[in-house]
Amino acid sequence: MTPPIRTCLGCRARRPKTAMLRLVRGAGGVVVVDRRRTAGGRGAYVCEDPGCLERAVRGGRLAHAFRAPSDPGPELRGGAGAPATEPVERRRRERRARTAAGASA
């Protein structure tokens, strides 16, 4: 079975849903990263690349994706250096470690 595919708001690349960050729009119109991928409501996806996150935040892409006026939350406003990118790097390291552990077993 093939995994669900999503399109990145930043670069428009199509990737498996599990390889991307999920963004959700709260009731107040503030967009935040849904790290657990379980928040209710409409989601939008971005590659784990900080550049894609930055492109998704600017240029009205969030409002278009959520079909409503949307403002980036505090963790998204900083662009490439935003705290939202720190967990991305940590998840990449964890994924590599799991892959390496599975390959050596």
C-alpha positions as CSV (number, residue, x, y, z in Angstrom):
1,M,0.0,0.0,0.0
2,T,1.4,3.4,-0.9
3,P,1.5,6.1,1.7
4,P,-0.6,9.3,1.3
5,I,1.1,11.9,-0.8
6,R,0.9,15.7,0.0
7,T,2.1,18.8,-1.8
8,C,4.5,21.2,-0.1
9,L,3.3,24.8,0.2
10,G,6.8,26.1,-0.2
11,C,8.3,24.2,-3.2
12,R,5.2,22.3,-4.6
13,A,7.1,19.0,-4.4
14,R,4.9,15.9,-3.8
15,R,6.1,13.7,-0.9
16,P,4.8,11.1,1.5
17,K,2.7,12.8,4.2
18,T,5.0,11.3,7.0
19,A,8.0,13.1,5.5
20,M,6.4,16.6,5.9
21,L,5.4,19.0,8.6
22,R,1.7,19.5,9.1
23,L,0.4,23.0,9.7
24,V,-3.1,23.7,11.1
25,R,-5.1,26.8,11.4
26,G,-6.7,27.4,14.8
27,A,-10.1,29.0,15.4
28,G,-8.5,32.5,15.7
29,G,-6.8,32.2,12.3
30,V,-3.3,31.5,13.8
31,V,-1.4,28.8,12.0
32,V,0.9,26.5,14.0
33,V,2.9,23.3,13.5
34,D,0.9,20.2,14.4
35,R,3.8,18.0,15.6
36,R,1.6,15.0,16.4
37,R,-0.3,15.3,13.2
38,T,-3.6,14.8,15.1
39,A,-5.1,18.2,15.5
40,G,-8.6,18.5,14.0
41,G,-9.4,20.6,11.0
42,R,-7.8,21.4,7.7
43,G,-4.1,20.7,7.4
44,A,-1.5,22.0,5.0
45,Y,1.9,20.4,4.5
46,V,5.5,21.7,4.2
47,C,8.8,19.9,3.5
48,E,11.1,19.7,6.4
49,D,13.4,22.2,4.7
50,P,13.6,25.5,6.5
51,G,13.4,27.3,3.1
52,C,10.1,25.7,2.3
53,L,8.7,26.7,5.6
54,E,9.8,30.3,5.0
55,R,8.2,30.4,1.5
56,A,5.0,28.9,2.8
57,V,4.7,31.6,5.5
58,R,5.0,34.5,3.1
59,G,3.2,35.4,0.0
60,G,-0.4,34.5,1.0
61,R,0.1,30.7,0.6
62,L,-1.3,30.0,4.1
63,A,-4.5,31.9,3.4
64,H,-4.9,30.1,0.0
65,A,-4.2,26.6,1.6
66,F,-6.6,27.2,4.5
67,R,-9.2,29.0,2.4
68,A,-9.5,31.7,5.0
69,P,-7.4,34.6,6.3
70,S,-4.5,33.1,8.2
71,D,-1.6,34.4,10.3
72,P,1.6,32.5,11.1
73,G,2.0,31.7,14.8
74,P,5.0,32.9,16.7
75,E,7.0,29.8,15.9
76,L,6.5,30.3,12.2
77,R,7.2,34.0,11.9
78,G,11.0,33.7,12.3
79,G,11.5,32.0,8.9
80,A,14.5,29.7,8.5
81,G,15.8,30.3,12.1
82,A,12.4,29.8,13.7
83,P,12.0,27.4,16.6
84,A,9.7,25.2,14.4
85,T,12.8,24.1,12.4
86,E,14.6,22.8,15.5
87,P,12.3,19.8,16.0
88,V,12.6,19.1,12.3
89,E,16.3,18.6,12.6
90,R,15.8,16.5,15.7
91,R,13.3,14.3,13.9
92,R,15.7,13.9,11.0
93,R,18.5,12.7,13.3
94,E,16.1,10.3,15.1
95,R,14.9,8.9,11.8
96,R,18.5,8.4,10.6
97,A,19.3,6.6,13.8
98,R,16.3,4.3,13.5
99,T,17.2,3.5,9.9
100,A,20.8,2.8,10.8
101,A,19.8,0.6,13.8
102,G,17.4,-1.3,11.5
103,A,20.1,-1.8,8.9
104,S,22.6,-3.1,11.4
105,A,20.2,-5.6,12.9
